[in-house]
Amino acid sequence: MGSTRYAAFLRGINVGGRNMISMADLRAVFTDAGFAGVTTYIQSGNVAFEFGGSRKTLEPAIEELLADRLESLPVVVVRSHREMRAIVGDAPSEFVARADDHHRDVVFLKAPLTAEEAMEVVQLRDGVDEAWPGPGVVYFTRLSAERTKSKMNRIVGTPQYRLMTIRNWATTTKMAEILDGSN
């Protein structure tokens, strides 16, 4: 059995001077643990890698790798190359079309949280916010001119937030491209 390409999204590193780790050190942590083809993208905890073992063990294994290197454990959400292709390829056309005047984000969900459950805690302001459930994600847009009125930040105060990490659409599509090998 060959290895599969994955993206790991780590929430809670290099934010506000806490949980600081350089991308070189983060790549070394993954490489030293036996992951292959390790690549990072920007400073916010986006890691692409290859792994031949069980998918079920990835999130807790990565959390354990980082446990003694950081002040607090990050939330780790992993998606396979195929899942990332579906997240990008199956994004709602209304979401994709809002490139010019909206901030577009993808809320990555960690099991057992489902998109349907996450949609129950997403609050929307009429005329500003829109959200759509997707495959293990919620697509969220905010009208750029009114983004200070958005209710997106209210997600942070919910118990479900401990099972979420958010990436903008540009980072999401770039990570899919990295997994494609076109970095």
C-alpha positions as CSV (number, residue, x, y, z in Angstrom):
1,M,0.0,0.0,0.0
2,G,1.4,3.4,-1.0
3,S,1.2,6.6,1.0
4,T,-1.5,9.3,0.8
5,R,-0.9,13.0,0.6
6,Y,-2.6,15.0,3.5
7,A,-3.0,18.5,4.6
8,A,-2.9,19.2,8.4
9,F,-4.4,22.5,9.6
10,L,-3.2,23.5,13.1
11,R,-5.2,26.1,14.9
12,G,-3.6,28.0,17.7
13,I,0.0,28.3,16.7
14,N,2.0,31.5,16.1
15,V,-1.0,33.7,17.3
16,G,-0.5,36.6,19.6
17,G,3.0,35.5,20.6
18,R,1.8,32.2,21.9
19,N,2.6,28.7,20.7
20,M,5.4,30.0,18.6
21,I,7.1,27.5,16.3
22,S,9.0,28.3,13.1
23,M,7.9,26.5,9.9
24,A,11.4,25.0,9.7
25,D,10.9,23.5,13.2
26,L,7.4,22.4,12.3
27,R,8.7,20.6,9.2
28,A,11.4,19.0,11.2
29,V,8.9,17.7,13.8
30,F,6.9,16.1,11.0
31,T,9.9,14.7,9.2
32,D,11.5,13.3,12.4
33,A,8.2,11.5,13.1
34,G,8.5,9.7,9.8
35,F,6.2,11.7,7.6
36,A,7.5,12.2,4.0
37,G,7.4,15.1,1.5
38,V,6.7,17.6,4.3
39,T,5.9,21.2,3.1
40,T,4.5,24.1,5.1
41,Y,2.6,27.1,3.8
42,I,2.7,30.5,5.5
43,Q,3.2,30.8,9.3
44,S,-0.3,29.7,10.4
45,G,0.1,26.0,10.7
46,N,-0.6,24.5,7.2
47,V,1.3,21.4,6.6
48,A,1.3,19.0,3.6
49,F,2.8,15.6,4.0
50,E,2.7,11.9,2.9
51,F,1.7,9.1,5.2
52,G,1.2,5.4,4.6
53,G,-0.5,4.5,7.9
54,S,-4.0,4.7,9.2
55,R,-5.8,7.9,8.8
56,K,-7.6,7.4,12.1
57,T,-4.4,8.0,14.0
58,L,-3.2,11.1,12.3
59,E,-4.9,13.9,14.3
60,P,-4.0,12.5,17.7
61,A,-0.5,11.6,16.6
62,I,0.2,15.1,15.4
63,E,-1.3,16.6,18.6
64,E,1.0,14.3,20.6
65,L,4.0,15.3,18.5
66,L,3.4,19.0,19.3
67,A,2.4,18.5,23.0
68,D,5.9,19.1,24.5
69,R,6.9,21.8,22.0
70,L,4.0,24.2,22.6
71,E,2.3,26.0,25.6
72,S,-1.0,24.5,24.7
73,L,-2.3,21.9,22.2
74,P,-3.4,23.2,18.9
75,V,-6.6,21.9,17.2
76,V,-5.4,19.6,14.4
77,V,-7.7,18.9,11.5
78,V,-6.4,16.6,8.7
79,R,-7.8,16.2,5.2
80,S,-6.6,13.8,2.5
81,H,-5.7,15.0,-1.0
82,R,-9.0,13.6,-2.3
83,E,-10.9,15.4,0.4
84,M,-9.2,18.7,-0.3
85,R,-10.0,18.3,-4.0
86,A,-13.7,17.8,-3.1
87,I,-13.6,20.8,-0.7
88,V,-12.3,23.0,-3.5
89,G,-14.1,21.4,-6.4
90,D,-17.5,21.1,-4.8
91,A,-17.6,24.6,-3.2
92,P,-21.0,26.2,-3.8
93,S,-21.0,28.3,-6.9
94,E,-22.5,31.2,-4.9
95,F,-19.5,31.0,-2.6
96,V,-16.9,30.9,-5.4
97,A,-18.6,33.8,-7.3
98,R,-18.2,36.2,-4.4
99,A,-14.4,36.8,-5.0
100,D,-14.6,40.5,-5.7
101,D,-16.6,41.9,-2.8
102,H,-16.5,39.2,0.0
103,H,-14.0,37.7,2.4
104,R,-14.3,33.9,1.9
105,D,-13.4,31.4,4.5
106,V,-13.6,27.7,5.0
107,V,-14.3,26.4,8.5
108,F,-12.6,23.0,8.7
109,L,-14.4,20.6,11.1
110,K,-12.9,17.9,13.3
111,A,-14.9,14.7,13.9
112,P,-17.3,14.1,15.4
113,L,-18.6,17.6,14.5
114,T,-20.6,17.6,11.2
115,A,-21.3,20.4,8.9
116,E,-25.0,20.2,9.8
117,E,-24.2,20.6,13.5
118,A,-21.8,23.4,12.8
119,M,-24.4,25.2,10.7
120,E,-26.6,25.3,13.8
121,V,-24.1,27.5,15.7
122,V,-23.2,29.7,12.7
123,Q,-24.8,33.0,13.1
124,L,-25.5,35.2,10.1
125,R,-26.2,38.9,9.7
126,D,-28.6,39.6,6.9
127,G,-26.9,41.3,4.0
128,V,-23.4,40.6,5.4
129,D,-22.9,36.9,6.0
130,E,-23.7,33.7,4.1
131,A,-22.8,30.1,4.9
132,W,-23.1,26.7,3.2
133,P,-22.4,23.2,4.6
134,G,-19.9,21.2,2.7
135,P,-17.9,17.9,3.0
136,G,-16.5,18.3,6.5
137,V,-16.5,22.1,6.2
138,V,-18.6,25.2,6.3
139,Y,-18.1,27.7,3.6
140,F,-18.5,31.2,5.0
141,T,-18.6,34.7,3.3
142,R,-18.6,38.1,4.7
143,L,-19.4,41.2,2.6
144,S,-16.0,43.0,2.6
145,A,-17.5,46.5,3.0
146,E,-19.5,45.4,6.1
147,R,-17.1,42.8,7.5
148,T,-16.9,44.6,10.9
149,K,-20.7,43.8,11.2
150,S,-20.2,40.1,10.5
151,K,-21.2,37.5,13.1
152,M,-18.5,35.1,12.1
153,N,-16.4,35.8,15.2
154,R,-19.3,34.6,17.4
155,I,-18.3,31.0,16.4
156,V,-15.3,31.4,18.6
157,G,-17.4,31.6,21.8
158,T,-19.2,28.3,21.1
159,P,-18.3,24.9,22.6
160,Q,-18.2,23.5,19.0
161,Y,-15.3,25.9,18.2
162,R,-12.9,23.5,19.9
163,L,-13.5,21.2,16.9
164,M,-12.9,23.9,14.2
165,T,-10.1,25.8,12.4
166,I,-10.7,28.4,9.8
167,R,-8.7,29.2,6.7
168,N,-9.3,31.7,4.0
169,W,-10.2,30.6,0.5
170,A,-6.8,31.5,-0.9
171,T,-5.0,29.3,1.7
172,T,-7.5,26.5,1.1
173,T,-7.0,26.4,-2.6
174,K,-3.2,26.8,-2.2
175,M,-3.1,23.8,0.1
176,A,-5.0,21.7,-2.5
177,E,-2.5,22.9,-5.2
178,I,0.4,21.9,-3.0
179,L,-1.1,18.4,-2.5
180,D,-1.6,18.3,-6.3
181,G,2.2,18.8,-6.6
182,S,1.9,22.2,-8.3
183,N,3.4,24.2,-5.6
